[in-house]
Amino acid sequence: NLPFVEDFEGGLGDWTVSGTGTTRTELTSEFGPRSGSRHVLLSSTTNQSEARNELTVVADLAGEQNVKLSFWARELNDERHTSPASPYQGGANFDGVSVSPDGINWYTIFEFPAGFPDYTQFIIDLDAEIARYGLSYTDEFHLRISQFDNSAPPTDGILIDDFSLGTVT
């Protein structure tokens, strides 16, 4: 399974899209992808209408070590929403990344900062983050990018491009 690299040019085949409200999680060429011709937009379809967007991938990480998670992200005037206490179950209205060894209990490993209007690379030491919670890698380890807000782009939203797991590109 590793390295797992996704530039979103071939679609969302390995990803599950979920959320609540007026979700808009889609591949698009709007707003200038970092590379290639497409990236993922997480936002709302309607102004003044709350939406939680979740983009989840499941990987077999059993027995892995020295795992890094890397992705490029850009905000579209998105206000910062902090995560709930970990673990939480189901979904949560926040902007960041969470993991789950079982798909039920979720642990926040990253919160998007305020103010990154240009594409910015975020690198997460996944080994350190799961150790912080006393977790282990499983053969169905879930990683989820979440975004929550209440307006359509370009007023609100987060863009994701060039995701990699296991290596830093």
N, C-alpha and C positions, 0 to 999 in steps of 0.2 A: 503493500500500500504506500510506502514512503519511498521517495518523496511524492507528495500529492501537490500538483501545481495546477492552478486554474486561472486562465486569463479571460474567461467568460466569452470568448469568441465563438465557442461551439455550443452555447446554450447553458442551461442550468441542470443538465442531466443528473449529476450526483447530489444536487441540492434539493432540500425540501423548503418550500415557501409556506409560511403560516403567519397568523396574526389576528388582530381584532380591529373592528371599526372599519374605516375607509382606507384600508391598506393599499399601498402601491409599491410592490416589490417586483421590479421588472428589469430586463435587459434593455438598454437604450443607448443610442449614440448622442443623445442630448447632453449638453453641459461638458463636452470635451473629455472623452475617456483619457486615462493616463497613457495607455498604449493600445494599439489596435483600433478597432472601430466600435467596440461596445464595452460597457461596464454595467454594474448593477446599481439601480436607484432604489433607495428605501425612503418612502415619504407617504403622504396622504393624497388621495385623489381629489379632495375637496377642502377649500379653505374653511377654517373654524370648525373642523370635524376631526376628532381624535383618531389616531391610527397607531397601532403597534405592529411593526414589521419584524419578522424573524426569518433569517436565512440560515438553515441548519445543514450540516454535513456530518455523516457518520463514517468513522474510520476504524480499521482494525489496528490498534496501537498496542495490543498485548505483547509484552516483552520488549517494547521499544525503550530507548533512552536517548538522551541528548536531543530531544525534539524541540524544535523552534517553530513558532507560528509567525508568519509575516504576511502583511497585506498593506495595500495602499488605500488611503481613504481621503475624502474631501467633504467638507460640510457645505451645505447651501443655507447659510444663515440659521442653522439649527440651534435652538436653545438646548442647554445641557440638562439632562434628566438623569439623576443618580440611581444606582441600583438598590434593590432591597437587600436586607441581610441575607447572607448565604448560610445554609442552602435555602432555596425557595423551590416551589413546585409549580409546574405548568409554565406560564410565561410571566414576564414582568415588564412594566412600562419604564424602560430606561434605555440609554444609549451606550452600548458597549458589547463585550464578548463574554459569554459564559460557556462552561463545559459541564458535561454530565456523563459519569461512567455508566449510568443505567437508563438514561432517557427520562427519568422521573425527578430526581433531585439535581438542581442546577446550582452552580457555583460561579460567581462573577470573578473573572480573571483580568478584566480590563474595562475601564470606563473612558469613553471618548472625552478628550479635553475640550474646553471652550476655544473657539477661534482657530480653525485650520482651513481657511478658504482655498488653499492650494493643496494639491495632492501631497500627502505626507505618508512616509512609510512608518508603520508601527511593527515592532518586533517584540514578541513575547516569548520568554523562556518557559515553555509549557511544563517542563520537568519541575521547575521551581514553584510554579503556580499550583500544580496538583499536590506537591509535597506540603505546601502551606496549609492545605485542607486535609492532609492525610489520605489522599486518594491514590489509586493505582490506575494505570492504563488497562483498558479492557478491549475485547475484540469488537465491541460496538460502542466506541467512545464518541460522544456527541459534542460538536462545537457549534455554537450559535452566535451570529451577529444580530444584535437587536437595535432597533431605532424606534423612538416614540416622539410624536409631536402632533400638531393640530392644523397644519396648513400644507397646501400643495407647493411644489417647487415653482420658482426658485426661492420662495419664502422660507421653506423648511425642507430638510432632507439630508441624507448622507449618501455618498457615492462610494462604491467599493470596486477595486480593480487589482489584478495581479496578486492573488492569494496563493500562499505556499505553506505547506506543512511538512516539516522534517528538514527543510533546507531554507536558507535565506537567499532570496534572489533580488 
